[in-house]
Amino acid sequence: MLIVNAVTALDSTFYFDKPFLPCRILVPHVTALVLSLGFPQDDESSISLRQLMVNEGLIPSLEDEVKRRGVINQLRKIVVRWVKNVAWQHRLPQNQIDATNATILPYGSYGLGVYGSESDIDALCIGPFFASIAEDFFISLRDMLKSRREVSELHCVKDAKVPLIRFKFDGILVDLPYAQLRVLSIPNNVDVLNPFFLRDIDETSWKSLSGVRANKCILQLVPSLELFQSLLRCVKLWAKRRGVYGNLNGFLGGVHMAILAAFVCGYQPNATLSSLLANFFYTFAHWQWPTPVVLLEDTYPSTGAPPGLMPIQLPCGSHQYCNSNITRSTFYKIVAEFLRGHNLTKDYLKLNFSWKDLFELYPYANTYTWFTKIHLSAANQEDLSDWVGWVKSRFRCLLIKIEEVYGICDPNPTEYVETYTKQPNIVFYWGLQLRTINVSDIESVKIDFLKNVNSGSFRGTVGRIQLTLVKASQLPKNGECGSNNRSKKVTKTCWRIREDKQCNNVPVYSKHLPGYVVGYQKMVNREADGMEVKC
């Protein structure tokens, strides 16, 4: 039982949360909190690390958790109504309509309990055998969501590796993929690891289920959920500050980080938070890549050569690895940051040790002499969001081409805005290792990249791309492109359902109920079809 002086209890607020079950406790000092919550083994270094988590805002508020839980509950109610309506359209007997069910399962950072105030919600919609992705999910459910006053900025992402509907619900971004199981009714607490539910499912559903399955396996494997969550929060903060976070830019994504953190936790079930973080960097600074990181090695033995430079195996299926865009350049950067982290944390038990240096921002301007400037612009902010998302999905091709021409390239994930430019824009600055640069070579890089961008199936409004080389002295000053001016617009790959005069509403009729309109497909009359991107 926590006993706190009522006069001093308002000095600070701290939250320890498990998935979907936050616990708010008011305490005067982090030390008192750590002891009261059952972590008497935490040394002074762990206490200071927890204080840093509070100072950096890594612990979400109770209000934020309640809001997100409400979003999940509302979505569950929506998909239940949706699937019963689909069952009626398919002319199922009334007893089957009454019995059928669909559900929503959160995963990703929210499912693991390590989300931040700016994080989106990854939530998988799981439906029964008769609810198809093409007609019922992307048309019928989309229209049902679109009719809700809480929903805004709705997009369909059909061409992604995991197709999904993206929208904001009460201001919170939601990524909603779909999995179709060969059963009539999906239990609300469906066990996605049970082979009964996984029989005869299609490839798209299997890919959509992988995130939920990985989350569940990780949560079952870690010996201490709270320590795992705290470690993962710290590791993600480190990766973002040091510029090694983000799969689209060739670095480590959220699932990679979660598996690496779970791997370390599994070997130290009784560790303190500080020792776990120090051991995280020790482990992967000395890791013999491309030896894969495997959580369940005995269950899923590897066969053949693992894919990629830093293979990390998913814990939920035989021989499945996390999708990775890591290249030669980003591999070197990640390994270098692991080594730096180890050198900074190996003396964490010394008196007056500080964690501050570990989380310093990466000094791009002091590290590189030359940069590739990638300037993306569009007519308005919505078009820019779509355009940047599409171009970012092709970043790996650009990175590989730059490596061929210039050698090592460090793709800084930070998005900047040129405030003096009239058109909405996003700018990236990628560091180049060489001290002397042939400026004319950027033209060949630009031509190849534009061919790649134009070869895809982007269906939004085509924007502009400018690739140039700049020196470190030409980088934007902090006052011009600091944190206050950075774009907070979500720029994930998407296909936007346009509502302007170029769009025609084409009714889509049910295949099972002739004459019944299940929704409207937006068909875009684009003069830009086949149009090449302008530089």
C-alpha positions as CSV (number, residue, x, y, z in Angstrom):
1,M,0.0,0.0,0.0
2,L,1.3,3.4,-1.0
3,I,1.3,5.9,1.9
4,V,2.1,9.5,0.7
5,N,1.9,12.7,2.6
6,A,-1.2,14.5,1.4
7,V,0.5,17.9,1.3
8,T,3.4,16.8,-0.8
9,A,1.6,14.2,-3.0
10,L,0.9,16.7,-5.8
11,D,4.6,17.3,-6.6
12,S,4.6,15.0,-9.6
13,T,2.4,12.6,-11.5
14,F,3.6,9.2,-12.8
15,Y,1.9,6.4,-14.7
16,F,2.7,2.8,-14.9
17,D,0.4,1.1,-17.4
18,K,-0.2,-2.4,-18.6
19,P,-2.0,-2.9,-21.9
20,F,-5.4,-1.2,-21.6
21,L,-5.1,-1.0,-17.8
22,P,-3.3,2.2,-16.7
23,C,-2.7,2.9,-13.0
24,R,-2.4,6.5,-11.9
25,I,-0.5,7.2,-8.8
26,L,0.4,10.6,-7.3
27,V,3.8,10.6,-5.5
28,P,6.2,13.3,-4.4
29,H,9.3,11.6,-5.8
30,V,10.1,8.9,-8.3
31,T,12.1,7.1,-5.6
32,A,9.0,6.7,-3.5
33,L,7.1,5.5,-6.5
34,V,9.6,2.8,-7.5
35,L,9.7,1.4,-4.0
36,S,6.0,1.5,-3.6
37,L,5.3,-0.3,-6.8
38,G,7.5,-3.3,-5.9
39,F,10.8,-2.4,-7.4
40,P,13.0,-2.2,-4.3
41,Q,15.9,-3.8,-6.3
42,D,16.0,-0.7,-8.5
43,D,19.3,1.0,-8.0
44,E,19.9,4.8,-8.2
45,S,20.6,4.6,-11.9
46,S,17.3,2.9,-12.6
47,I,15.5,5.6,-10.6
48,S,17.1,8.3,-12.5
49,L,16.2,6.5,-15.8
50,R,12.6,6.4,-14.7
51,Q,12.7,10.1,-13.9
52,L,14.0,10.7,-17.4
53,M,11.0,8.8,-18.8
54,V,8.7,11.1,-16.9
55,N,10.6,14.3,-18.0
56,E,10.6,13.2,-21.6
57,G,6.8,12.6,-21.5
58,L,7.1,8.9,-22.3
59,I,4.3,7.9,-20.0
60,P,0.8,8.7,-21.4
61,S,-1.9,10.3,-19.2
62,L,-4.9,8.4,-17.9
63,E,-7.1,10.7,-20.0
64,D,-5.3,9.7,-23.1
65,E,-5.6,6.0,-22.3
66,V,-9.3,6.4,-21.6
67,K,-9.8,8.1,-25.0
68,R,-8.0,5.4,-26.9
69,R,-9.9,2.7,-25.1
70,G,-13.1,4.5,-26.1
71,V,-12.0,4.5,-29.8
72,I,-11.4,0.7,-29.7
73,N,-14.8,0.1,-28.1
74,Q,-16.6,2.3,-30.6
75,L,-14.8,0.5,-33.5
76,R,-15.9,-2.8,-32.1
77,K,-19.5,-1.8,-32.1
78,I,-19.2,-0.5,-35.6
79,V,-17.8,-3.7,-37.1
80,V,-20.4,-5.8,-35.3
81,R,-23.2,-3.7,-37.0
82,W,-21.2,-3.9,-40.3
83,V,-20.8,-7.7,-40.3
84,K,-24.5,-8.3,-39.5
85,N,-25.5,-6.0,-42.4
86,V,-23.1,-7.9,-44.7
87,A,-24.6,-11.2,-43.6
88,W,-28.0,-9.9,-44.5
89,Q,-26.8,-8.8,-47.9
90,H,-25.4,-12.3,-48.5
91,R,-28.8,-13.7,-47.7
92,L,-27.7,-15.8,-44.8
93,P,-30.4,-17.4,-42.6
94,Q,-31.6,-15.2,-39.7
95,N,-30.1,-17.6,-37.1
96,Q,-26.6,-17.1,-38.7
97,I,-27.1,-13.3,-38.9
98,D,-27.8,-13.3,-35.2
99,A,-24.8,-15.5,-34.4
100,T,-22.2,-13.9,-36.6
101,N,-19.7,-11.5,-35.2
102,A,-16.5,-9.5,-36.0
103,T,-14.0,-7.9,-33.7
104,I,-11.2,-5.4,-33.4
105,L,-7.8,-6.4,-31.9
106,P,-5.2,-3.6,-31.1
107,Y,-1.5,-4.3,-31.8
108,G,1.6,-2.3,-32.4
109,S,2.7,0.2,-29.8
110,Y,-0.8,0.5,-28.3
111,G,-1.2,-3.3,-28.1
112,L,2.2,-3.5,-26.3
113,G,1.3,-0.7,-23.9
114,V,4.2,1.6,-25.1
115,Y,2.4,4.2,-27.1
116,G,2.9,7.9,-26.8
117,S,0.6,10.8,-26.9
118,E,1.3,11.3,-30.6
119,S,1.1,7.6,-31.5
120,D,-1.5,6.2,-33.8
121,I,-3.5,3.1,-33.1
122,D,-2.9,-0.1,-35.1
123,A,-6.1,-2.2,-34.9
124,L,-6.9,-5.3,-36.9
125,C,-10.5,-5.9,-38.0
126,I,-11.2,-9.6,-38.1
127,G,-14.3,-10.8,-40.0
128,P,-16.0,-14.1,-40.9
129,F,-15.7,-16.1,-44.1
130,F,-18.4,-14.3,-46.0
131,A,-17.1,-10.7,-45.5
132,S,-14.7,-10.0,-48.4
133,I,-12.0,-7.4,-48.3
134,A,-12.7,-6.0,-51.8
135,E,-16.4,-5.4,-51.6
136,D,-17.4,-5.6,-47.9
137,F,-14.3,-4.1,-46.1
138,F,-13.1,-1.5,-48.6
139,I,-16.6,-0.3,-49.7
140,S,-19.3,-1.2,-47.2
141,L,-17.2,-0.7,-44.0
142,R,-15.5,2.3,-45.5
143,D,-18.8,4.0,-46.2
144,M,-20.1,3.2,-42.7
145,L,-17.0,4.7,-41.1
146,K,-17.2,7.7,-43.4
147,S,-20.7,8.4,-42.3
148,R,-19.6,8.8,-38.6
149,R,-19.1,12.3,-37.3
150,E,-16.0,11.1,-35.3
151,V,-14.2,10.0,-38.5
152,S,-12.1,12.3,-40.7
153,E,-9.3,12.1,-43.2
154,L,-10.4,8.6,-44.4
155,H,-8.1,6.9,-46.9
156,C,-8.0,3.4,-48.4
157,V,-4.5,1.9,-48.7
158,K,-5.1,-0.9,-51.1
159,D,-1.7,-1.4,-52.7
160,A,0.4,-1.8,-49.5
161,K,1.9,-5.1,-48.4
162,V,-0.8,-5.1,-45.7
163,P,-3.9,-3.3,-47.2
164,L,-5.8,-1.2,-44.7
165,I,-8.2,1.7,-44.1
166,R,-6.6,4.8,-42.5
167,F,-8.6,7.5,-40.8
168,K,-8.8,9.6,-37.7
169,F,-11.3,8.8,-35.0
170,D,-11.8,11.6,-32.5
171,G,-8.5,13.0,-33.7
172,I,-6.5,9.8,-33.2
173,L,-5.0,8.2,-36.3
174,V,-6.1,4.6,-36.8
175,D,-4.6,2.0,-39.2
176,L,-7.2,-0.7,-39.8
177,P,-6.2,-3.7,-41.8
178,Y,-8.5,-6.7,-42.3
179,A,-8.2,-10.5,-41.8
180,Q,-10.9,-12.9,-43.0
181,L,-11.2,-16.2,-41.0
182,R,-13.0,-19.3,-42.2
183,V,-15.6,-19.2,-39.4
184,L,-19.1,-17.8,-39.0
185,S,-18.4,-15.8,-35.9
186,I,-15.3,-14.2,-34.5
187,P,-15.0,-14.3,-30.7
188,N,-14.2,-10.9,-29.2
189,N,-11.1,-12.5,-27.5
190,V,-10.2,-14.7,-30.5
191,D,-6.9,-16.6,-30.1
192,V,-4.9,-15.6,-33.1
193,L,-2.4,-18.3,-32.3
194,N,-4.9,-21.1,-32.4
195,P,-4.5,-23.2,-35.6
196,F,-8.3,-23.7,-35.7
197,F,-8.8,-20.1,-36.7
198,L,-5.9,-20.0,-39.1
199,R,-6.8,-22.8,-41.4
200,D,-7.2,-22.0,-45.1
201,I,-6.9,-18.3,-44.8
202,D,-5.6,-16.2,-47.7
203,E,-2.2,-14.6,-47.9
204,T,-3.5,-11.1,-47.3
205,S,-5.2,-12.2,-44.1
206,W,-2.1,-14.0,-43.0
207,K,0.0,-10.9,-43.4
208,S,-2.6,-8.8,-41.6
209,L,-2.6,-11.2,-38.7
210,S,1.2,-11.2,-38.2
211,G,1.3,-8.0,-36.2
212,V,-1.3,-9.2,-33.7
213,R,0.3,-12.6,-33.5
214,A,3.7,-11.1,-32.9
215,N,2.4,-8.9,-30.1
216,K,0.7,-11.7,-28.4
217,C,3.8,-13.9,-28.5
218,I,6.0,-11.2,-27.1
219,L,3.7,-10.4,-24.2
220,Q,3.6,-14.1,-23.4
221,L,7.4,-14.4,-23.5
222,V,8.6,-11.5,-21.4
223,P,9.1,-12.3,-17.7
224,S,8.1,-8.8,-16.5
225,L,5.7,-6.8,-18.6
226,E,6.4,-3.5,-16.8
227,L,10.2,-3.9,-17.3
228,F,9.7,-4.8,-20.9
229,Q,7.5,-1.8,-21.5
230,S,9.9,0.6,-19.7
231,L,12.9,-0.8,-21.6
232,L,11.1,-0.5,-25.0
233,R,10.1,3.1,-24.3
234,C,13.7,4.0,-23.6
235,V,15.0,2.1,-26.6
236,K,12.5,3.8,-28.9
237,L,13.4,7.2,-27.5
238,W,17.1,6.5,-28.1
239,A,16.5,5.3,-31.7
240,K,14.5,8.3,-32.6
241,R,17.0,10.8,-31.1
242,R,19.9,9.1,-32.8
243,G,18.2,8.8,-36.2
244,V,18.0,5.0,-36.4
245,Y,14.2,4.6,-36.2
246,G,11.9,4.1,-39.1
247,N,11.6,1.2,-41.5
248,L,10.8,3.4,-44.5
249,N,14.2,5.1,-44.1
250,G,16.0,1.8,-43.9
251,F,16.3,1.7,-40.1
252,L,14.6,-0.3,-37.3
253,G,10.8,-0.2,-37.1
254,G,8.6,-0.7,-34.0
255,V,8.3,-4.5,-34.3
256,H,12.1,-4.8,-34.7
257,M,12.6,-2.8,-31.5
258,A,10.0,-4.8,-29.6
259,I,11.6,-8.2,-30.4
260,L,15.1,-6.9,-29.6
261,A,13.9,-5.6,-26.2
262,A,12.0,-8.8,-25.5
263,F,15.1,-10.8,-26.4
264,V,17.2,-9.0,-23.7
265,C,14.4,-9.2,-21.1
266,G,14.2,-13.0,-21.6
267,Y,17.8,-13.4,-20.4
268,Q,17.5,-11.2,-17.3
269,P,14.2,-12.0,-15.6
270,N,15.2,-10.4,-12.3
271,A,17.1,-7.4,-13.7
272,T,16.7,-3.7,-12.9
273,L,15.7,-1.3,-15.7
274,S,19.2,0.2,-15.8
275,S,20.9,-3.2,-16.2
276,L,18.4,-4.2,-18.9
277,L,19.2,-1.0,-20.9
278,A,22.9,-1.4,-20.5
279,N,22.7,-5.1,-21.5
280,F,20.6,-4.2,-24.5
281,F,23.5,-2.2,-25.9
282,Y,26.1,-4.7,-24.8
283,T,24.2,-7.5,-26.5
284,F,23.7,-5.9,-29.9
285,A,27.0,-4.0,-30.0
286,H,28.6,-7.5,-30.0
287,W,26.1,-9.3,-32.0
288,Q,27.5,-11.3,-35.0
289,W,25.2,-10.1,-37.8
290,P,23.7,-11.6,-39.9
291,T,23.1,-14.2,-37.2
292,P,19.3,-13.8,-36.7
293,V,17.7,-12.7,-33.5
294,V,15.3,-15.4,-32.5
295,L,13.0,-15.5,-29.5
296,L,11.7,-19.0,-30.0
297,E,14.7,-20.8,-31.5
298,D,13.8,-24.3,-30.4
299,T,10.2,-24.0,-31.7
300,Y,11.1,-22.5,-35.1
301,P,14.5,-23.7,-36.2
302,S,16.0,-21.7,-39.1
303,T,16.7,-23.3,-42.4
304,G,18.8,-21.7,-45.1
305,A,20.3,-18.2,-45.0
306,P,18.2,-15.6,-43.2
307,P,17.2,-12.6,-45.2
308,G,18.8,-9.2,-45.0
309,L,21.7,-7.7,-43.1
310,M,20.0,-7.7,-39.7
311,P,17.5,-10.5,-39.7
312,I,15.0,-10.5,-36.8
313,Q,12.6,-13.4,-36.7
314,L,9.0,-13.0,-35.8
315,P,8.1,-15.1,-32.8
316,C,4.7,-16.2,-34.2
317,G,5.6,-18.5,-37.1
318,S,8.2,-20.8,-38.6
319,H,10.9,-19.0,-40.6
320,Q,9.0,-15.6,-40.8
321,Y,11.2,-12.5,-40.5
322,C,10.3,-8.9,-39.9
323,N,10.1,-6.9,-43.1
324,S,13.2,-4.8,-43.3
325,N,14.5,-2.1,-45.6
326,I,18.0,-2.0,-44.0
327,T,20.7,-1.2,-46.5
328,R,24.5,-1.1,-46.3
329,S,24.5,2.5,-45.1
330,T,21.8,2.1,-42.5
331,F,23.3,-1.1,-41.2
332,Y,26.6,0.7,-40.5
333,K,24.8,3.5,-38.8
334,I,22.7,1.2,-36.6
335,V,25.8,-0.9,-35.6
336,A,27.7,2.3,-34.8
337,E,24.9,3.6,-32.6
338,F,24.8,0.2,-30.8
339,L,28.5,0.6,-30.1
340,R,28.1,4.1,-28.9
341,G,25.3,3.1,-26.6
342,H,27.4,0.4,-25.1
343,N,30.3,2.7,-24.5
344,L,28.1,5.2,-22.8
345,T,26.2,2.7,-20.6
346,K,28.9,0.2,-19.5
347,D,29.6,2.3,-16.5
348,Y,26.0,3.0,-15.5
349,L,26.6,1.9,-11.9
350,K,29.3,4.5,-11.3
351,L,28.5,7.4,-9.0
352,N,27.0,10.5,-10.7
353,F,26.3,8.5,-13.9
354,S,23.9,10.4,-16.2
355,W,21.7,8.9,-19.0
356,K,21.5,12.3,-20.7
357,D,24.3,11.7,-23.2
358,L,22.7,8.4,-24.5
359,F,19.6,10.3,-25.7
360,E,21.4,13.3,-27.3
361,L,20.2,14.3,-30.8
362,Y,22.4,13.0,-33.6
363,P,24.6,15.9,-34.8
364,Y,24.1,15.6,-38.6
365,A,25.5,19.1,-39.4
366,N,28.7,18.3,-37.5
367,T,29.1,14.8,-39.0
368,Y,28.7,15.3,-42.7
369,T,30.0,17.9,-45.1
370,W,27.5,17.2,-47.9
371,F,23.8,16.4,-47.9
372,T,21.2,15.2,-50.4
373,K,18.2,17.6,-50.2
374,I,14.9,16.0,-51.0
375,H,12.2,18.7,-51.5
376,L,8.6,17.4,-51.9
377,S,5.8,19.8,-52.5
378,A,2.1,19.8,-53.6
379,A,-0.8,22.3,-54.1
380,N,-2.3,21.8,-50.7
381,Q,-1.7,20.0,-47.4
382,E,-3.9,17.0,-48.1
383,D,-2.3,16.4,-51.4
384,L,1.1,16.8,-49.8
385,S,0.4,14.2,-47.2
386,D,-0.5,11.6,-49.9
387,W,2.4,12.6,-52.1
388,V,5.0,12.4,-49.3
389,G,3.6,9.1,-48.1
390,W,4.0,7.6,-51.6
391,V,7.5,9.0,-52.2
392,K,8.6,7.7,-48.7
393,S,7.4,4.2,-49.7
394,R,10.1,4.3,-52.5
395,F,12.9,5.7,-50.3
396,R,14.8,2.4,-50.2
397,C,15.3,2.6,-54.0
398,L,16.6,6.1,-53.7
399,L,18.9,5.2,-50.9
400,I,20.4,2.3,-52.8
401,K,21.0,4.5,-55.8
402,I,22.7,7.1,-53.7
403,E,24.9,4.4,-52.2
404,E,25.9,3.3,-55.7
405,V,26.9,6.8,-56.7
406,Y,28.2,8.4,-53.5
407,G,28.9,5.6,-51.1
408,I,27.6,5.8,-47.6
409,C,24.4,7.8,-47.1
410,D,22.6,8.6,-43.8
411,P,18.9,9.2,-44.4
412,N,17.9,11.5,-41.6
413,P,14.2,10.7,-40.9
414,T,13.4,14.2,-39.7
415,E,10.9,16.1,-41.8
416,Y,11.5,19.8,-42.2
417,V,9.4,22.6,-43.7
418,E,10.6,25.6,-45.7
419,T,8.3,28.3,-44.3
420,Y,9.4,30.8,-46.9
421,T,8.1,28.7,-49.8
422,K,4.5,29.3,-50.9
423,Q,3.5,25.7,-51.7
424,P,3.1,23.2,-48.8
425,N,6.3,21.2,-48.6
426,I,8.3,18.6,-46.7
427,V,12.2,18.6,-46.9
428,F,14.6,15.8,-46.0
429,Y,18.4,16.1,-45.6
430,W,20.4,12.9,-46.0
431,G,24.0,13.0,-45.0
432,L,26.7,11.9,-47.4
433,Q,30.0,10.4,-46.2
434,L,32.4,11.6,-48.9
435,R,34.2,15.0,-48.4
436,T,34.4,15.7,-52.1
437,I,31.3,15.4,-54.2
438,N,30.7,15.4,-58.0
439,V,27.5,17.6,-58.0
440,S,26.6,16.5,-61.6
441,D,26.1,12.9,-60.4
442,I,22.9,13.8,-58.7
443,E,21.2,14.1,-62.1
444,S,21.5,10.3,-62.7
445,V,20.2,9.6,-59.2
446,K,17.2,11.9,-59.9
447,I,16.4,10.3,-63.2
448,D,16.4,6.8,-61.8
449,F,14.4,7.7,-58.8
450,L,11.7,9.5,-60.8
451,K,11.3,6.4,-63.0
452,N,10.8,4.4,-59.9
453,V,8.2,6.8,-58.5
454,N,6.3,6.9,-61.8
455,S,6.3,3.1,-62.2
456,G,4.0,2.6,-59.2
457,S,0.2,2.8,-58.8
458,F,-0.1,6.1,-57.0
459,R,-3.6,7.4,-57.6
460,G,-3.5,10.7,-55.8
461,T,-2.5,14.1,-57.1
462,V,1.1,14.1,-58.4
463,G,3.3,16.6,-56.6
464,R,6.9,17.8,-57.3
465,I,10.3,16.3,-56.4
466,Q,13.5,18.3,-56.3
467,L,16.8,16.5,-55.6
468,T,19.9,18.7,-55.0
469,L,23.2,18.6,-53.1
470,V,23.9,21.1,-50.4
471,K,26.7,21.7,-48.0
472,A,26.4,21.5,-44.2
473,S,26.6,25.3,-44.1
474,Q,23.4,25.5,-46.2
475,L,21.3,23.4,-43.8
476,P,18.4,25.2,-42.2
477,K,19.0,26.9,-38.9
478,N,17.3,25.7,-35.8
479,G,15.2,28.8,-35.7
480,E,13.8,28.2,-39.2
481,C,13.3,24.4,-39.1
482,G,13.3,23.5,-35.4
483,S,10.8,21.3,-33.6
484,N,8.1,23.9,-33.8
485,N,8.2,24.1,-37.5
486,R,8.5,20.4,-38.3
487,S,5.6,18.9,-40.0
488,K,3.4,16.8,-37.8
489,K,1.2,15.7,-40.7
490,V,1.1,12.0,-41.1
491,T,2.9,11.0,-44.3
492,K,2.3,7.3,-44.6
493,T,1.7,5.7,-47.9
494,C,-1.9,6.0,-48.9
495,W,-4.5,6.3,-51.7
496,R,-6.9,9.0,-50.9
497,I,-10.6,8.8,-51.9
498,R,-10.9,12.2,-53.6
499,E,-14.1,14.2,-53.2
500,D,-13.5,17.0,-55.8
501,K,-15.1,17.6,-59.1
502,Q,-12.7,15.1,-60.8
503,C,-14.4,12.2,-59.0
504,N,-17.4,10.3,-60.1
505,N,-19.5,8.3,-57.6
506,V,-20.0,4.9,-59.1
507,P,-22.4,2.6,-57.2
508,V,-21.2,-0.9,-56.3
509,Y,-24.0,-3.5,-56.2
510,S,-24.0,-6.5,-54.0
511,K,-23.0,-9.8,-55.7
512,H,-25.5,-11.6,-53.5
513,L,-28.4,-9.2,-53.5
514,P,-29.1,-7.8,-57.0
515,G,-30.1,-4.2,-57.0
516,Y,-28.7,-3.5,-53.5
517,V,-26.0,-0.9,-53.4
518,V,-23.3,-1.7,-50.8
519,G,-21.5,1.6,-51.3
520,Y,-19.9,4.0,-53.8
521,Q,-16.5,3.6,-55.4
522,K,-14.7,6.8,-56.1
523,M,-13.4,6.8,-59.6
524,V,-10.9,9.5,-60.5
525,N,-10.7,10.9,-64.0
526,R,-7.1,11.7,-63.9
527,E,-5.5,13.5,-66.7
528,A,-2.3,12.7,-64.8
529,D,-2.5,9.0,-65.7
530,G,0.8,8.2,-67.2
531,M,2.0,11.7,-66.3
532,E,5.6,11.8,-65.1
533,V,6.6,13.6,-62.0
534,K,8.0,17.1,-62.6
535,C,11.3,18.1,-61.0
